[in-house]
Amino acid sequence: MDKNILQQYLHVQARVKYLRGQAEKTRRKIDRLVYTDYGIAGDTVSRGKKGKKPLGTVKITGFPVPEYQGIAEQLKRRNKILKAEEMKLAKIANEAEEFIASVDEIEMRSILSLHYIEGMAWAQVAYEMNVLYGDKIYTPDRCRMKHERFIKNL
């Protein structure tokens, strides 16, 4: 197993989070276009003239179908990319969990799982480690340094 799998897992996780945000942003754009007056295009036109006198004006409104189709197509593409990235994330998550399970030291497995799999910051890892292992005092720096030493020794 490669120790870089943990970093890859973090990067793919961040990428999936970004793509989910982009897809949600596009979905909100479609909702705003469909369910609000924002999506209604309108104009006021003259009905013509009889001699020099205007016959009046008419307000014309409609739904911007080309804009809607473009945004819907963009959403479809983003969802396709998101699905592929999520499948890649699941594969890398399995590899990362196998790597963590192969670590001999139980304490280090807990630190790696909390930081990489659960996505916790070092302060959160230290708090959870204090809850799990009450016999030692864990600080964020202690957890981080223990992790760095472990990675360096691989």
C-alpha positions in Angstrom: 0.0 0.0 0.0 1.1 3.5 -0.8 1.1 6.2 1.9 0.1 8.7 -0.7 -3.4 7.1 -0.9 -4.3 9.2 2.2 -3.4 12.4 0.5 -5.2 11.4 -2.7 -8.3 10.6 -0.6 -8.3 14.1 0.9 -7.9 15.7 -2.5 -10.6 13.6 -4.1 -12.9 14.4 -1.2 -12.3 18.1 -1.6 -12.9 17.8 -5.4 -16.2 16.0 -4.8 -17.3 18.6 -2.3 -16.5 21.3 -4.9 -18.4 19.6 -7.6 -21.4 19.1 -5.4 -21.4 22.8 -4.7 -21.2 23.6 -8.4 -24.1 21.2 -9.2 -26.2 22.7 -6.4 -25.5 26.2 -7.6 -26.6 25.2 -11.1 -29.7 23.5 -9.7 -30.6 26.7 -7.8 -30.1 28.7 -11.0 -32.6 26.4 -12.8 -35.1 26.7 -9.9 -34.8 30.5 -9.9 -35.4 30.5 -13.7 -38.5 28.2 -13.5 -40.2 29.1 -10.2 -39.7 32.9 -10.0 -40.3 35.9 -12.2 -36.6 36.0 -12.8 -37.0 33.5 -15.7 -39.7 35.4 -17.5 -38.5 37.5 -20.4 -40.6 40.4 -21.4 -40.8 43.4 -23.6 -43.3 46.2 -24.5 -44.0 46.7 -28.2 -46.2 49.0 -30.2 -49.2 47.6 -32.0 -48.7 49.9 -34.9 -50.0 53.2 -36.1 -53.0 54.5 -37.8 -51.8 57.5 -39.6 -49.8 59.4 -37.0 -51.7 58.0 -34.0 -50.3 54.9 -32.2 -52.7 52.1 -31.7 -51.3 51.3 -28.3 -48.7 49.1 -26.8 -48.7 45.4 -25.7 -46.6 43.7 -23.1 -45.1 40.4 -24.4 -43.7 37.9 -21.9 -42.3 34.4 -22.3 -40.0 31.8 -20.9 -36.3 31.8 -22.1 -36.2 28.3 -23.4 -32.7 28.5 -24.9 -31.2 29.7 -21.6 -33.1 27.0 -19.7 -31.8 24.3 -22.0 -28.3 25.5 -21.8 -28.3 25.5 -18.0 -30.1 22.1 -17.9 -27.4 20.7 -20.2 -24.7 22.2 -18.0 -26.3 20.5 -14.9 -26.4 17.2 -16.7 -22.7 17.4 -17.5 -21.8 18.4 -14.0 -23.8 15.6 -12.5 -22.1 13.1 -14.9 -18.7 14.4 -13.8 -19.8 14.3 -10.1 -20.9 10.7 -10.4 -17.6 9.7 -11.9 -15.7 11.5 -9.1 -17.9 9.9 -6.4 -17.1 6.5 -7.8 -13.4 7.3 -7.7 -13.8 8.6 -4.2 -15.4 5.3 -3.1 -12.6 3.3 -4.6 -9.9 5.5 -3.0 -11.8 5.4 0.3 -11.6 1.6 0.3 -7.9 1.7 -0.4 -7.3 4.3 2.3 -9.3 2.2 4.9 -7.3 -0.9 3.9 -4.1 1.1 4.4 -5.2 2.3 7.8 -6.3 -1.2 8.8 -2.8 -2.5 7.8 -1.2 -0.2 10.4 0.0 -2.1 13.4 -0.3 0.5 16.1 -4.0 0.9 17.2 -3.5 4.5 18.4 -2.1 5.5 15.0 -5.0 3.8 13.3 -7.4 5.9 15.3 -5.5 9.1 14.5 -5.4 8.3 10.8 -9.1 7.3 10.7 -10.2 10.4 12.5 -8.1 12.8 10.4 -8.5 11.2 6.9 -11.7 9.2 6.9 -13.8 11.4 9.2 -12.1 14.6 7.8 -11.5 16.1 11.3 -9.1 18.9 12.0 -6.2 18.2 14.4 -8.1 19.9 17.3 -11.1 17.7 16.7 -8.8 14.6 16.4 -7.2 15.5 19.8 -10.6 15.9 21.4 -11.8 12.5 20.1 -8.5 10.8 21.1 -8.9 12.2 24.6 -12.4 10.7 24.7 -11.2 7.4 23.4 -8.0 7.1 25.3 -8.4 8.9 28.6 -5.0 7.7 30.0 -3.0 10.2 27.9 -3.5 13.8 27.2 -3.7 14.5 23.5 -3.2 18.0 22.0 -3.6 19.0 18.4 0.2 19.3 18.0 0.8 16.0 19.6 -1.5 14.2 17.2 -0.1 16.1 14.2 3.5 15.4 15.1 2.7 11.7 15.8 1.1 11.5 12.4 4.1 13.3 10.7 6.6 11.0 12.3 4.5 7.9 11.3 4.3 9.1 7.7 8.0 10.0 7.6 9.0 6.5 8.9 6.9 4.7 6.2 
